[in-house]
């Protein structure tokens, strides 16, 4: 019983250590999500500025004739739009991984709770058996004296 208790304790410590590591990874993933969201906001602001600049350029340039500046601005808008979409996809993937890690952490927390419960049952059983052993030895001692 002592071996099984030690084995359960060891397994519980390993799972707790693994859970702590996953918590750190989850926190890092959340930080990355925040960073990606901030980048996304910055790119959206830059895109909005480029769109405004492009609109201003369109209104100031002659009809049907695109200036080099306008072409450049439109290319920058397209580039920023692509980067923004890529950042959104990265953020979505990080969020998916974060959700998976959170679910794994919940499962491991439940397993640890189960192990703690089983360990307490084993310890209670060991204590009960120890009491029975003492009681049996006492009765045997009384029987031998009699």
N, C-alpha and C positions, 0 to 999 in steps of 0.2 A: 504494500500500500504506500509506503514511503517513496518507493521508486516511481509508482504511478503519479503520486502527488508532485514529486520533483519533475517528472516528465511533463506533467500538465503545466507546472509553473514555468518550465523552460519554454514550452510551446507558447504559453501566454506571453512571456517576455519577448519572444521572437515576433509574434504577431503584433504586439504593442509597438515594437521598434519599426516594423514594416509600416504600420498605420501612421506612426509619426513621420516617417519618410514620405508617405503619400500625402500627408497633410501639408508638408513643406512643398511638395510638387504642386499640389492644388493651389497653394498660396502664390507660388511663382506663376502658375497659369493664369490666375486672376490678375496678377500684376501685368502680365503680358497682354491680357484682354484690355486692361485700362490703357496701356501704352498704345495698343493698336487703335482703340477708340479715339484717343487723343490725336493720333496721326490722321485718322479718318476725318476728324473735325477740321484739322489744319488743311487737309487736302480739299475738303469741301469748301472752306473759306477761300483757298487759292483758286479753286475752280470757279467759284462765284465771282471773284475779282476778274478772272480771265474772261468770263462771259460778259461781264459789265464792260470791260475794255473792248471786247469784240463788238458788242452792240454799239458802243460809242464810235468805234472805228467805222462800222458799217454806215451809221447815220452821217458821219462826216465825209465819207468817201463818195465819189460819184457813182451813180447807178450803173449796174452791170460791169463795173470795173473793180476788181479786187486789188487792193494794194498789197504790197509785200508784207506790210505790217499786219494786215488782216489775215492773210494766209498763215503767218507765223502764229498769231493769236489763236486761230482755229486749230492749228496743229497742237499747240500747247494745251488747249481745252481737251482735245481728244486724248492726249497723253495723260493729263491729270485724271480724266474720267477712267481711263484704263487702270491707272495706279490706284484710284479710289476703289474700284471694283475688286482689284487684287487684295487690297487691304481688308475690304469687307469679307472676302472669302477666307483670308487668313484668320480674321477675328472669329468667324463662324466656326472654323475648324478648331480653334483653341477652345471655344465655348463647348463644342461637342466633347472634346477630350476632357475638359474640366467636369462636365456632367458625368462622364464615364468614371472619372477618378472619384467623384463624390459618391457615386453608387457603390463603387468598390470599397470605399472607406466605410460606408454604412454597413455593408455586408461583413467586413472584417470586424467592425465594432460589435455587431451581433455575435459573431463567432467568439470574440474575446469574452463577451458577457456570458455566453454559454459555457465557455471553459472555466470562467471564474465560478459559475454556479456549480458545475460538476466538481471542481476542486473543493468547494466548500462542502459538498455532499461527501466526497471522499474523506475529507478531514473529520467531518462529523462521524462517519462510519468508523474511522480509525480511533477516534476518541471513545466511541461506544464500545468497540472491541477491546480497547485498553482497559476500560472500566470492567468489562466482563472478565478479562484475564485476571485482574486484581481480585475480583470477587471470587472467581474460581480458585485462585491460589489460596485465598483466605479460607474458603470452605474446605479445600484439601488439607490445609494445615490443621483445621479443627478436627477433620476426620482422622488424621494421623495421630493426633493427641488422644483421641477417644478410643 
